[in-house]
Amino acid sequence: MNYQIHDILTLKKKHVCGSFDWAVLRTGAEIKLKCSGCGREIMILKKDLDRRIVNITKSEKEEKPIE
């Protein structure tokens, strides 16, 4: 799966705060996520994250090149 920064991922299990949604902050072999409910940030391996995802909501933000 391909993840872009600012995408919202819905996972199978909810976080302790009760939220299922996480925002992607960094991509690579490890993905950095931020909980949409409480703001907690975690790092998770891409292969582990691929198994836990239910839905991906693509971000509306598009990074514009610096002119």
C-alpha positions as CSV (number, residue, x, y, z in Angstrom):
1,M,0.0,0.0,0.0
2,N,1.1,3.6,-0.6
3,Y,0.8,6.2,2.1
4,Q,1.2,9.9,1.6
5,I,1.8,12.5,4.3
6,H,-1.5,13.9,5.8
7,D,-3.5,10.8,4.8
8,I,-6.0,9.6,7.4
9,L,-5.8,5.9,8.2
10,T,-8.6,4.0,9.9
11,L,-7.3,1.0,11.8
12,K,-9.1,-2.2,13.0
13,K,-8.5,-1.6,16.7
14,K,-9.2,1.6,18.5
15,H,-6.6,3.5,20.5
16,V,-7.0,3.8,24.3
17,C,-8.6,7.2,23.8
18,G,-11.3,5.7,21.6
19,S,-10.2,6.9,18.2
20,F,-9.8,4.6,15.2
21,D,-8.2,7.4,13.0
22,W,-4.5,8.2,12.6
23,A,-2.8,10.8,10.4
24,V,0.4,10.0,8.6
25,L,3.3,12.2,9.5
26,R,6.3,10.4,7.9
27,T,6.7,7.6,5.5
28,G,9.4,5.1,4.8
29,A,10.2,1.6,6.2
30,E,8.6,2.8,9.4
31,I,5.5,5.0,9.3
32,K,5.0,7.8,11.9
33,L,1.4,8.2,12.9
34,K,-0.5,10.7,15.0
35,C,-3.7,9.8,16.8
36,S,-6.6,12.0,15.7
37,G,-8.2,11.8,19.2
38,C,-5.4,12.5,21.7
39,G,-2.4,13.5,19.6
40,R,-0.2,10.6,20.6
41,E,2.6,9.9,18.0
42,I,3.8,6.4,17.3
43,M,6.2,4.6,14.8
44,I,5.1,1.4,13.2
45,L,6.7,-0.9,10.6
46,K,5.0,-0.6,7.2
47,K,4.5,-4.4,7.0
48,D,2.7,-4.4,10.4
49,L,0.6,-1.3,9.4
50,D,-0.5,-3.0,6.1
51,R,-2.3,-5.7,8.1
52,R,-4.1,-3.3,10.5
53,I,-5.7,-0.9,8.0
54,V,-9.4,-0.8,7.3
55,N,-9.7,2.4,5.2
56,I,-7.4,5.2,3.8
57,T,-8.8,8.7,3.3
58,K,-6.6,10.6,1.0
59,S,-5.7,14.2,2.1
60,E,-7.0,17.2,0.3
61,K,-3.7,19.0,0.9
62,E,-1.3,19.0,-2.0
63,E,2.2,20.2,-1.5
64,K,3.1,22.9,-3.9
65,P,6.7,23.4,-5.1
66,I,8.6,26.4,-3.9
67,E,8.9,29.0,-6.6
